[in-house]
Every structure is written in structure tokens, then in C-alpha cells.
């Protein structure tokens, strides 16, 4: 991976991570178009670059994550809700990591889920009309766990972690904006766990060699430079994307993102069926 390819990957990650259009799906598509989809470091980068996006959430909502009195009841419960919400993803990720890795190499999977997810987003506001939870303090531990279960659907590339958790939030009667914000909050432990597993626990096998992710990261100055620059770019772009998304969502809802997913999915299907770009 070159520095330019790392920057492109970071822009894709920053733009799509918190929008309901699937960052993983877009990075799979971009890596194929760039011709780097078979590179081991690319696969590592597509997960570890989430660190920059995580930092964007923490910076924008720093008052939620950092309060002088940690033992404050509401603040303690906030962290406990995130912990409960992330448990389903951690458990399924540990048990089905090999299956997930196989799906990450399938543009066809992305095309199908982009289309289906787009159709669902067109009707989400009609399906979930009742919104009785307007503040995150009103989110119960049960709500958090169920939203976390919805989030696990996003382990299928193209579904979108953001979309799955927002849909879960609205199904639990959260308002659109609160469902989106709780999705952002839940992304922090979820993506931190995924990045930590990828860098320090997962065994990367290539050419009969087994290495940890951090070994791949530090095996060349090029890899380390791409990692640092990529996360910086992802952080900046994610800041802008989050601010845009919340404002847009409050005024217009999900229809634009639904049509976008349908169009991208249809285009991807066309390339796959025509055999172009070896997709």
C-alpha cells in the first residue's frame, strides 16, 4: 500500500464509517478498484484505520466520555450501557472470525447487502413511527443490549454498523437523532475491540508464516507511515461526516442514503456480472 492509497482508504473510512452506507463495503470496493485487495497489509489497514474514526467521536462528544466525577450515577451507567451493548459483537466476533474474514473478500456479498439495506432505509421512518426515548439517560440496559444485537448484523460486509445500530435504536423507540448518537457512542468500544483484536490477538497467516497484526505494522516504515497518515486523515474526515450526518438526519431522514445504497449496489452488480476489474 502506498501513502496515496492509504489516504484514499482513510477518506473512504472517514466518510462512510458513521453514515448508514457501510464503510467496510466501500473499502472492499475501493481496494478492488485500486488493485490492493489481496495485500495483507490492506486487510489489516481496513480495520485498524478505525482508530482515527473512534477518536473523532470521542473529541466531538468529549463531555459524554469524560466527566470530572466518574462515579456520577448517570456517567457510570453510560459506560455500563456501552459495555452491555458491545458484548454481542465481541462474542460473535470471537466465534465467527474466520467466516467474517471470508465474507470480507466477497464483493458479491457487499452488492446484495447494499441493495437490501438500501430498500430497508427507504421505509425505515414508516416502519418505526413511535419515538418515546429522547435522551440517552432514558435508554435502559435492555435497550442497549438489543441495539447491540442489531449491531452484530453488520458483521456481514455491506450491511453497515451504523445502519444496523441506528435501526436497532429506532426499533427500541429512540428518536432518529438519539439513535444515531447512541450508534456513534457504541462504535467506540466496538471498533476499539475490533482494532485491538486485529492488531494484537488475531493470527495473520501468509506464505506459511503466522504473525500478529502489530508485527506486520512495524515490519516496514512504509506500513507504519501509511497507518499514521491514514488514521489522521480518517479522524479529520470523520469529524466532518458526523457533523453533516446529524444535521441532515434531523431534517431529511434516511431516504437519500437508501437510494444511494441501491444505486451503488446495482452498479457493483453490473461490474460483477460483466466480469470487469476482476470483481
N, C-alpha and C positions, 0 to 999 in steps of 0.2 A: 504493500500500500504506500502510495506517495503522499506527500503533505497535501497536495491539491485534492486527492481522493479522500483524504481524512477530513478536509474542510467540507467537501460536498456531503459526505456521510453525516458530519456534525450538523450541517444546515438541515438536512432531511430529518434527523433525530429531533433537533430543537423545534422545528416547525410542526412535527406530527405527533410527538410524544403525548401532549396533553389535549390534542384535538381528537374527536372520535373517528379518526380515519386510518388508524393503525400505523405506528412508527415502524414496527417490525416488518410489516408488509411492504412499506415504502423502501426500507433499507434493503430488503431482499431484491426488490425490483431494481433499485439503483446499483446494487453490487453486480447484478447481471449485466446491466447496461454498461457499467464501467469495466466489465470483464475481470472482476476480482472476487467473484463469488466463491471460488474454490480455494482461495487463500486462507490459511489457518488463522492468521492474524486478523483478517477481515471479520471472521466469525466471532473472534474474541472482542474485537472493537465494537461490533454491533450491540453488545451487551454492556461492556464496561464504559462506553461513552454516555451511558445514562447518568453517571455521576454528575456531570455538568448540569443536566436537566433537573436532577434532585436538588442541587444547590440553588437553582432558580426558584423553586417552590419555597425553600427554607428562607431565602432572602426576602421574597415578596410577602410571606406570611410569618415573619420572624417573631411577631408578638404572640402568635399561637404556639410556636415551638419553644420560645424562651421567655420565661417569666421569672421575676426575682424569687417568688415563693413557689418552689417546685411542689411543695406539699399541699398547695392550694387544691381543694377538692375537685373543682372543675378542670384544672390543669392536669391533675393526676388521672382523672377519668378520660381526658382527651387522649393521653398516651395509651391508656389501657384499651380504649376503643380501637386505636390503630393496631395495637398488638393482636387483639382478637380478630380484627379484620384481615390481617395478613396471614394468619395461621393456615387457612385453607390453601392458599397459594404455595406456602412453604412445604406443606405436607405433600401436595400433588407434585410439586416440582422435584422433590427428592425421589419420589417413587417412579415418576414417568419421564425423567430427564432424557433418556435415550430416545423415547418416542418423540418427545418435543424436538430434539436435535434433528431427527429425520424429517419432521414437518417443516423445519426451518429452511430446508433445502428445496422446498416444493412451491414454485410459482403458481401451479395449478390450485393448490390449497388456498393461496392468497387470493386468486381470482374468484374462486367460489365464495369465500367468506366476505370479500369486499362487496360482492353483489348482494348476498343475503343480508349483510349488515346494513347496506345502504337502503334496501327496501324497508327494513325494520325501522330505521331512523325517520323515514318519511311519515310513519304513522305513530311514532312514539308519544307525541303530545296528545293524540286522540286516545291511545291505549291507556295512558296513565294521566287521568284528568284531575285526580284528587291529590292536593298537596297540603298536608296538615303540619309538617315539620319544617319550620322556617329558620331555626338556629341550631348550630351544631351541638349545643348543650342539651337539646331535646332528643338527640339521636341516642337510642338505647344500645346496650351491649348486643342485644338480639339483632337490632337493625344493622349494626356494624358487622356482625358475623355473616348475616345473609348477603350483605353487599360484598363482603369478601368472597363468598361462594360464587356470586355472579362474576367477580373478577377473574376467577380461575378459567372461565371460558376463553379468556384472552390468551391462554397458553397455545391456542390454535392460531398460527400466524394469519394476520389479516382481520381478525376479529376486533382488535383494538382494546387495550387495557382500559383506556379512558372511556370508551363507549360502553364496555361491559359494566364497569363500576357505576357510571352515570345512570345507565338503565336500571341497575340494581337499586340505586338510590331513589330513583323516581318510583320504582315498584314498591319501595318501602315508604312512599308518600313524602319524600323530600322535595322541596321546590327545585326547579331546574338549576338555579344558580348555586344552591346549597349542595345539590347532588354533584355538581361539577367541582366545587371547592373541596368537598369530602373526598372526591376522586383524586384531587391533587394531593391532599394530605396522606391518603392511603398509598399513593405512589412512592412516598419517601421510604417507608420500611420495606415495601415490596421490591422496589428497584435496588435498594441497598442490599437486600438479601440476595437478589439475583446476581448482582455485580460481585458481591463477596464470594458467592459460590463459584462463579465463573473464574475469578482470579486466584482463589486460594484452596478450593476444595475439589473442583472438577479435574478429572484426568483427561488431558488432551492427547489423543493418540494419532501419530502421523509417522509414516515410514518406520514402523515398528518401535517408535520412541514414545514414551509416556512422560508427559511433562505437566506441570501446573501452569495456570494462566500467567502468573506473575513472572515465571521463568521465560515464557515467550515474550512478555512485555519488555523485559530487561536484556534480552539476548542481542539487541542491536539498538544503537542510538536512534535509528530511523523509526523503529517501533515506538520508542519512548516519546520521541518528538511528536509523532502522529497522535499518540494518546493524550499528551498535554494540550496541544493546539486544538485537537478535536473537542475535548471537554470544555475548553474556554469558549470556543465558538458555539457549542451546544448550549452552554449556560446563557450567553447573550441572546441567542435566537429564541430560546425557551422563555426568557423573561418577556419578550415582546409578544410571543404567541399566547401566553397565558392571559396577559392584559387584554389582548384583542378578543380572545375566546369568551371571557366572562361578559364583556360589554356586548358582543354580538349575540350571545345566547339569550341574554335578558330581553333583547329587542326582537329577535327573529326566530329563535328556536333552532331546530335541527335539520330542517328540510334541505338547506344548501349542502350540508355535509352528507346527507343521504344521497342526493343527486350526484355529488362529487364521487362518492364511493361507487355508485352504479356505473358512471362513465369510465372511471379508472379500471374497474373490474372487467367491463366489456372490452376496453382496449387491450387489456392484458390477455383476455381470452383470444382475441384476434391474433395477437403475436404468437401465442402458444399454438393455436390451430394452424397458423401459416408456417410454423417452424422457424420464425425469424429470431435472430440473436441467441439461438440455441436454448430458448426458454422451454 
